[in-house]
Structures are given as structure tokens and as C-alpha cells.
């Protein structure tokens, strides 16, 4: 049996998800990307193709906090809280969550929980 690579499978799921969700200025799309070492989050207004806010583990405000943490889930939670703070600063209270084809558990779930705890509504 020939298996598809996870990269191909995730791209297929990502296309299927993106058909259904659309971000506006009032309710932008919160999209994530995770690499082996870092987690990235962006708030995107699809109507204008504009990034409202972005943060990652490489951002200066988050980088100092996560240096002492060992768990990737805790790191993702801090990134979620940071993107929520930036969203609230831009008067965004409600978002559409785009998991980008990743399964909703582990790092993805921790990022979403961190954003919810910091005040975002999904």
C-alpha cells in the first residue's frame, strides 16, 4: 500500500478547511503554523488580504518568556496569549480559528486555549 506523505495529506486538509472559513476585519482568521522548533500565529483579514497581527516564539516579547519553559504545549499557550493581547489591542474580540490542517490536539489545542484564556472568542 502506498501512503501519502503527511505534507500532502495536511495540504489536502488545509484546502478543505480554507474553503469553509473566511476572515473579515471584525472577525479575522487566526491561523497557525508549527515547525519542529517554533510556533507561529497570525490574525488575517481575508477581505483585504491583510495581516492584522502576528506573533511567534521568535517574537521579542515572547522569546524571553519561553526561554525558561521546556514543554512545547506551555510555549504554544504563551504564543496564544500573546496573539490574543495583540488582537484585543486592535479591538478584535472574536476570531475564526484556522488550524491549517493540523490535528486539534497538543500544540494546536494549547495555542487555542491560551488565546481563549486571554480573552478571544472562537
N, C-alpha and C positions, 0 to 999 in steps of 0.2 A: 504494500500500500504506500502510495506517495503522499507524504504530508506536506501541507503548505507551511511556509515559514511563518513565524509569529509576526514578522514585519508585514507580510502580505495579508495575513488574517486581520491584524489591527487596522490596516489601511481600509480594508473592506468594511469593517465595523464602523470606523470613523466616518466613511462616506454615508453609510446608512443613518448614523446619528445626525450628521450635519444637514441631511435632507429635512429633518423634522424641527430643528431648533434654529432660532434667528434672534440675534441680539439687537436691541434698539438703545437709544440714548437713556430712556427711562429704566429699561430693564436689559442691561448688556449681558453678553455671553461671557461667563467665567470659564476660560479654557485652561487646561493644564498640559504640561509636558514633563515627563520624568526621564532622566537619563540614568546611567548607572550611579553617578555621584551627586547629581543635583536635581532640584525640583523647581519648575518654573510655573508661574500663574499670570494670566493676563485678563483684563476686562476689555472686551471688544464690542464696539458699536458697528454691527454689520451694515446698517443702513448707509453709513458714511465711510465704511471701511477704515475705521479709526480706532487706535488703541487708546483707551481712556486711562488705564493704569496698568502697571506691570511690576512684578517682584519675583525674586528667586533667591536661592540660597547664596547666590553671588552678589546680591544687592548689599550695599554697605550697612544699611540699618538691620539687616537680618544676619549677615555674615558674622558679626561679633557675638550675637546671641547664640547661634548654633554651634560655635566652636567647641563649647563645653559639652554639648549633647552627643550621645552615642547612638541613640535609636533614630532610625530614618523616619519612623512614624512621628516622633516628637518634633523632628526637624520640619516635616511636612505640616504639622499643626501650627508651628510658628509662621511658616510661609502663608498659610491660610489666614491667620490672624493679621498678618501684615497687609495682605491684599484687601482684607475687609476694612482695615483702618484707612487705606488709600481710597477705597470705594466710598466710605462714609464722608471722607474729606471732600469728595467730588459730588456729594449729595445723591449717591446711589445707595438705595436700601434693599432693592430686590434685583436678583440676577437669575439667569438661566445657566444651569451647570452643564458644561460640556466636558465629559470625561475622556474625550479624544480616543476612544476605542479601548481604553484600559478597563480592566475589571474593577468594579466598585468595591474594593476591599484593600486593606493595608494602607499604603501611602496615599492613594487617591481618597479613601474614606477619611483618613486623618486630616488631610488638607481641607476637605469639605466640612468636617466637624469643627476645625479651627476657625474657619470663616463664619460658620453659623454661631459659634460661641462669641465671636467678636461683634456680631450684630447684623450679618447679612441674612436675608430671607431667600430661600430657594423655591 
